[in-house]
């Protein structure tokens, strides 16, 4: 790296070059999530037409060559020359960042795509794109390659009606895999149909030769029934309200007798799995109303001083769909969290509607109140039992598993627990660790599949018990976040197939039984290398560590290497302590991934598919992805 820094070092990227240079800034990543984000950007433009009353049908087609076509019955993209660019409007929209109709409140009262970058980003990241527009009585077409127009806008044959039809093939130079998931796209499209009552969405899969149609006349009422299909509601009917004054929103909710629940929020039909201002206002509204109702009507039982937000949330299933126009602010282009302060204003209207509903439905209100008070009493009973155990154990040494090699520091935030597979990896890890702040827990082989196990079975499993004791929080009703012993819990398994299987089992355990540790950012995955490659010989030799077969092949091909020595690590136990330390454990040189949950529904479905009792789901999953497997590590 040179010491000089001059005007010649400053790059000015033109047109859509910035998108191709840094695609992650616009679509999140270039993996499976980013690939599907291309579909969402085009679909959302069609959905925006439906939200504003101009479209009643959307058709999505998955082609055999890996391309996707999205067609709608909307107004069609304007085709005239744009005064600002001197180019036709189709080319302006698909070749210019921040160009679109979403900036004009008269054109789109509400819209999910407000940055004006969706269509152009998809174009930039596609090997080829064909735009077809039905407008002014004719079909108009224009072709693009990697964001560059390769034909003018051509006026074709006469055509009835209006609408747009966008076909694109993702660029293999950008994306590692071009295989779309029918299940992921199906779920997203079905949700769109739930959120816009009466909208028909058709999904055609030419790979599997299937066609599915989604249309729900009752909108989010049907949606709530869908997510509660395996859960018995408390009371006779769910709460539903639709508000068009000032801020337009819909809400539907119901309680069940179970401890788990689900709140799904959306803004302008865009899922917001990380919540935001609208979801906070929603939670505040029903929490305040229920607290007030219980205190005025029922009173609190003996020993219960008040109900918490968690008591009220327990067993709650809810859908919130908010529609905003103008000043719509998301956290990032992928729109996971809403930041718009305007959305907070739904709270008064929602409170009034829910309060009125409770008074008009006294039997329903009584059932909900009893359900919430039961949660409060269970919480207090659990705390009392936990306090009793704590008092009895106050004078005894903390019970820790014998196989745990603990660290010397007592500070939670500054310590790490490495979970490794087997005694061999455990021995290497103990030599490579920093004893001051790194603890090692070896586990024996594949742990229990918690997706098919009861809580009692977990407690009787030796490996699970050791893990729970080491973490310190307990599980189930005995979970106590304040007892967490380590700031980072790092799953450090071998880089082979067996290692991935074990890490998946551990991820399922933490997600199902210690979800707070996942949501609060304590769980990590280590990234041990799969290969050590020595290039050259003698004093001039150097060592590279790579993590996948694909990365190894790319390195060898790119450098045209002749004098090379390749070592494949069969496990962490094969690494000497200095290698394991520098590649996997030393904070100054390692790489670790924090485990996060962006979409609760999707995460639940993945674990249920991979590890649940329904073998048929795994069969379908494997069949859909069989073409992605080129080599089996067996």
SVG drawing of the C-alpha trace seen along z (x, -y; Angstrom):
<svg xmlns="http://www.w3.org/2000/svg" viewBox="-71 -18 86 59">
<polyline fill="none" stroke="black" stroke-width="0.4" points="0.0,0.0 1.5,-3.4 1.8,-6.4 0.6,-8.9 -3.0,-10.0 -3.8,-12.3 -6.7,-13.3 -5.9,-10.3 -6.8,-8.0 -10.4,-9.3 -12.8,-7.1 -16.1,-8.5 -18.5,-5.7 -21.0,-6.5 -24.5,-5.3 -25.1,-1.9 -21.4,-1.1 -21.7,-1.7 -24.4,1.0 -22.2,3.6 -19.2,2.5 -20.9,2.7 -24.1,4.8 -24.4,5.5 -25.2,1.8 -28.4,2.2 -29.6,5.7 -28.0,6.8 -25.7,9.5 -25.0,11.6 -26.1,14.9 -29.6,16.4 -31.1,13.4 -29.8,10.9 -30.8,13.1 -34.4,13.1 -34.3,9.4 -34.2,8.9 -37.6,10.5 -39.0,8.5 -37.9,5.2 -39.8,5.9 -42.8,7.5 -43.1,4.6 -43.5,2.2 -46.4,4.2 -47.9,4.5 -47.6,0.7 -49.9,0.4 -52.4,2.7 -52.1,0.7 -53.2,-2.4 -56.1,-0.7 -54.7,-0.3 -53.9,3.5 -55.9,6.6 -53.7,9.4 -49.9,10.1 -48.2,13.1 -44.8,14.3 -43.1,16.9 -40.0,18.9 -38.3,20.0 -36.1,23.0 -33.1,20.9 -33.1,19.2 -34.8,16.1 -38.0,14.6 -40.8,12.7 -43.2,10.4 -46.3,9.2 -49.1,7.0 -52.3,5.4 -51.4,1.9 -51.2,-1.3 -48.0,-0.5 -44.7,-2.5 -44.9,-5.8 -43.1,-5.6 -42.7,-9.2 -39.4,-11.1 -38.5,-12.2 -37.8,-16.0 -34.9,-15.7 -32.9,-13.0 -33.9,-13.3 -34.4,-9.5 -37.6,-7.5 -39.1,-7.0 -38.6,-3.2 -34.8,-3.7 -34.8,-6.5 -36.3,-4.3 -34.3,-1.2 -30.9,-2.9 -31.0,-5.8 -30.8,-5.5 -33.5,-7.4 -35.8,-7.7 -39.4,-6.7 -43.0,-7.7 -42.7,-7.0 -41.5,-10.6 -44.8,-12.1 -47.6,-11.7 -50.2,-12.2 -48.9,-9.3 -48.6,-6.9 -50.5,-7.6 -48.8,-4.7 -45.8,-2.6 -43.3,-0.1 -40.5,-1.1 -39.7,-4.7 -36.0,-5.0 -36.4,-4.8 -33.5,-2.3 -35.3,1.1 -35.8,1.4 -32.4,-0.1 -30.6,2.1 -32.2,5.3 -31.3,4.2 -27.7,3.5 -27.3,6.9 -29.0,8.9 -27.1,10.4 -30.1,9.5 -33.5,7.8 -36.5,7.4 -39.1,4.7 -42.5,5.0 -45.2,2.3 -48.8,2.3 -49.9,-1.3 -51.6,-3.7 -53.0,-0.7 -49.6,0.9 -47.0,3.2 -43.6,1.4 -40.3,3.3 -36.7,2.5 -33.8,4.8 -30.9,4.3 -27.7,6.2 -26.0,5.5 -27.7,2.2 -27.0,1.0 -29.7,0.6 -28.9,2.8 -32.0,1.7 -34.2,-1.4 -37.8,-1.4 -39.6,0.4 -43.3,-0.1 -44.6,3.4 -48.1,4.8 -51.4,3.4 -52.3,4.5 -55.4,4.4 -55.3,3.0 -52.4,1.7 -49.6,3.2 -45.9,4.0 -44.0,7.3 -40.4,7.5 -38.2,10.5 -34.6,10.6 -31.8,13.2 -29.5,12.5 -25.9,12.1 -23.7,15.1 -20.7,12.8 -22.4,11.3 -24.3,14.2 -22.8,17.5 -26.0,19.4 -28.9,18.6 -31.3,21.1 -34.4,19.5 -36.4,21.2 -40.0,21.8 -41.0,22.0 -39.4,18.7 -41.1,16.9 -44.4,18.7 -44.5,17.6 -43.7,14.0 -46.4,13.8 -49.0,15.4 -48.3,12.8 -48.8,10.0 -52.2,11.6 -53.1,11.7 -52.3,8.1 -54.2,6.7 -57.7,8.2 -58.9,9.4 -55.6,9.1 -54.9,12.2 -51.3,13.4 -50.3,16.3 -47.0,18.2 -46.0,20.4 -42.9,22.6 -41.8,24.0 -39.0,26.0 -41.5,28.1 -44.4,27.5 -46.7,26.1 -49.1,23.2 -50.5,21.7 -53.0,18.9 -53.4,16.8 -56.4,14.6 -57.9,13.8 -61.2,11.7 -60.9,11.3 -57.3,10.0 -55.5,10.1 -58.5,11.8 -57.6,14.8 -53.9,14.2 -54.5,14.4 -56.5,17.7 -53.6,19.0 -50.8,18.4 -53.1,19.7 -54.3,22.8 -52.6,25.2 -53.4,23.0 -56.7,22.8 -57.7,19.1 -58.8,17.8 -62.4,16.6 -64.8,16.8 -63.4,14.3 -60.3,12.3 -60.1,8.5 -60.0,6.7 -60.0,3.1 -59.5,1.1 -58.8,-2.6 -58.8,-5.1 -58.7,-8.4 -55.4,-10.2 -53.3,-7.1 -54.6,-4.0 -53.9,-0.7 -55.3,2.7 -54.8,4.9 -56.0,8.3 -55.0,10.2 -56.0,13.1 -54.6,14.9 -53.9,18.6 -53.3,20.6 -49.7,21.4 -46.6,19.6 -45.3,18.8 -46.8,16.3 -46.2,14.3 -46.5,10.6 -46.1,9.9 -45.8,6.3 -45.9,4.7 -45.8,1.2 -47.1,0.7 -47.1,4.5 -43.3,4.7 -42.5,7.2 -40.7,5.5 -39.3,8.5 -37.2,6.2 -40.3,4.2 -40.0,0.4 -42.0,-2.6 -45.3,-1.1 -44.9,2.1 -43.8,0.3 -47.0,-1.8 -49.1,1.3 -47.6,3.1 -48.0,-0.1 -51.7,-0.4 -52.9,3.1 -50.6,3.2 -52.0,0.0 -55.6,0.9 -55.4,4.4 -53.7,3.1 -56.4,0.4 -59.2,2.9 -57.9,5.4 -57.3,2.7 -60.8,1.2 -62.9,4.3 -61.3,7.3 -58.7,6.0 -55.4,7.8 -55.3,11.1 -53.6,11.3 -49.8,11.2 -49.9,9.7 -48.9,6.1 -49.2,5.6 -49.0,7.2 -45.9,6.8 -45.7,6.3 -44.4,9.8 -47.4,11.2 -49.7,9.5 -47.6,10.6 -47.5,14.3 -49.6,16.4 -50.5,13.4 -50.8,13.8 -51.2,10.6 -51.0,9.0 -50.3,5.3 -50.4,3.7 -49.8,-0.1 -50.0,-2.3 -48.0,-5.5 -47.5,-8.1 -44.4,-10.3 -41.5,-10.5 -41.3,-6.7 -38.0,-5.8 -36.6,-2.2 -33.4,-1.0 -31.5,-0.1 -32.7,0.7 -33.9,4.2 -36.5,2.5 -36.3,4.8 -37.2,2.1 -39.4,-1.0 -38.0,-4.3 -40.7,-6.7 -41.9,-8.7 -45.3,-9.2 -46.2,-5.6 -46.3,-6.2 -49.6,-8.1 -51.5,-4.9 -51.5,-4.3 -54.4,-6.6 -56.8,-5.2 -55.8,-1.6 -56.2,-2.1 -59.7,-3.6 -60.7,-0.8 -59.4,2.0 -60.9,0.4 -64.3,0.1 -64.1,3.7 -63.4,5.0 -66.3,3.2 -68.6,4.4 -67.5,8.0 -67.4,8.6 -67.0,12.4 -64.1,12.0 -62.6,9.4 -62.9,11.6 -61.2,14.5 -58.3,12.3 -58.0,10.8 -57.9,14.2 -55.3,15.4 -53.0,12.4 -53.4,12.8 -52.5,16.4 -49.3,15.4 -48.5,12.9 -49.1,15.5 -46.9,18.1 -44.2,15.5 -44.3,14.7 -44.4,18.4 -41.4,19.0 -39.4,16.1 -40.2,17.3 -39.0,20.8 -35.9,19.5 -35.2,17.3 -35.6,20.3 -33.1,22.3 -30.7,19.3 -30.9,19.0 -30.2,22.7 -27.3,22.6 -25.9,19.3 -23.4,21.1 -22.5,23.9 -20.1,23.9 -21.6,23.3 -22.2,26.7 -20.3,26.8 -19.7,29.8 -16.3,31.5 -15.5,31.3 -15.7,27.5 -12.3,25.8 -13.4,22.4 -11.7,19.1 -10.3,17.0 -12.2,13.8 -15.6,13.4 -16.8,10.5 -19.6,11.8 -19.1,9.2 -15.4,9.9 -15.5,13.7 -16.2,16.3 -17.4,19.9 -16.3,22.1 -18.4,25.2 -16.3,27.8 -16.9,31.3 -15.1,34.1 -12.2,34.5 -9.5,34.1 -10.8,30.7 -11.3,29.9 -7.6,30.6 -6.4,28.5 -8.7,25.7 -7.5,25.7 -3.9,25.3 -4.9,22.5 -7.1,20.5 -6.3,17.5 -7.1,18.9 -8.0,15.5 -11.2,15.0 -11.8,18.1 -13.6,21.2 -13.8,24.5 -16.7,27.0 -16.2,30.2 -19.4,32.1 -19.6,35.7 -20.6,36.0 -24.1,35.0 -26.3,33.7 -30.0,34.5 -32.3,33.3 -34.3,30.8 -36.9,30.3 -38.3,33.7 -37.6,33.8 -39.6,32.7 -38.2,30.4 -38.0,33.4 -35.9,35.4 -33.5,32.4 -33.0,32.3 -32.1,36.0 -29.5,35.6 -26.0,35.4 -24.6,33.2 -27.5,30.8 -27.3,30.7 -23.6,29.8 -24.3,27.1 -27.1,25.6 -24.9,25.7 -22.0,24.0 -24.1,21.2 -25.7,20.6 -29.1,19.3 -31.3,22.4 -34.1,23.1 -37.9,23.0 -39.6,21.4 -36.2,21.4 -34.5,19.2 -32.8,16.2 -30.9,14.0 -29.0,12.3 -27.2,15.6 -25.6,15.8 -21.9,16.5 -20.3,15.5 -20.7,12.5 -20.0,14.6 -21.0,18.2 -19.2,19.5 -20.1,22.7 -16.7,24.0 -17.3,27.2 -15.3,28.8 -15.6,27.3 -16.8,30.6 -20.4,31.9 -20.5,33.6 -19.4,30.3 -22.1,28.4 -24.7,31.0 -23.6,30.5 -23.6,26.7 -27.2,27.0 -28.3,29.1 -26.7,26.6 -28.4,23.6 -31.7,25.4 -31.2,25.8 -30.4,22.2 -33.2,20.9 -35.8,23.1 -34.8,23.1 -32.5,20.1 -34.0,17.6 -33.1,14.6 -29.4,15.3 -29.9,15.4 -32.0,12.2 -29.6,10.3 -26.6,11.1 -24.7,13.6 -24.5,16.5 -21.7,16.8 -20.4,19.3 -16.6,19.7 -15.1,20.0 -12.3,22.6 -10.5,23.2 -11.0,26.3 -7.6,26.2 -4.1,25.0 -2.3,24.3 1.4,23.8 2.5,21.9 6.2,22.1 9.1,23.7 11.8,22.8 12.1,19.3 9.9,17.8 6.9,20.1 3.8,18.7 0.6,20.2 -3.0,19.5 -6.0,20.7 -9.3,21.2 -12.7,22.2 -14.4,24.0 -13.6,26.2 -14.8,23.5 -12.4,21.0 -9.6,23.5 -10.3,24.1 -10.5,20.4 -7.2,19.7 -5.4,22.4 -6.9,21.4 -6.3,17.7 -2.6,18.1 -1.8,21.0 0.2,22.5 2.7,25.3 4.7,25.7 1.8,26.2 1.1,28.3 -2.5,28.8 -3.6,30.1 -7.3,30.7 -8.2,30.4 -10.5,33.3 -11.2,31.6 -10.1,29.0 -8.2,31.7 -5.8,32.0 -4.7,28.4 -1.7,27.6 -2.4,25.0 -0.8,22.0 -2.8,22.6 -6.1,23.1 -5.4,19.9 -4.5,17.7 -7.2,18.9 -10.1,19.5 -9.7,18.3 -7.5,15.2 -9.9,12.1 -7.2,10.1 -7.0,12.5 -10.1,14.8 -13.5,14.3 -16.7,15.1 -20.3,14.7 -23.0,13.4 -26.2,15.4 -29.3,13.2 -33.0,13.9 -34.4,11.6 -37.6,13.5 -39.1,15.6 -41.6,17.4 -38.8,18.3 -36.5,19.5 -39.2,21.6 -40.0,23.2 -36.3,24.0 -35.8,25.8 -39.1,27.6 -38.2,28.7 -34.7,29.8 -35.2,31.4 -38.9,31.8 -41.0,35.0 -42.5,34.6 -40.1,36.5 -42.0,35.4 -40.9,31.8 -37.2,32.9 -37.8,35.0 -39.3,31.9 -36.4,29.7 -33.7,32.1 -35.5,32.6 -35.7,28.9 -32.0,28.3 -30.5,31.5 -29.2,29.7 -27.1,27.4 -25.0,30.3 -22.0,31.1 -20.0,33.2 -21.0,35.1 -18.6,35.1 -19.2,38.7"/>
</svg>
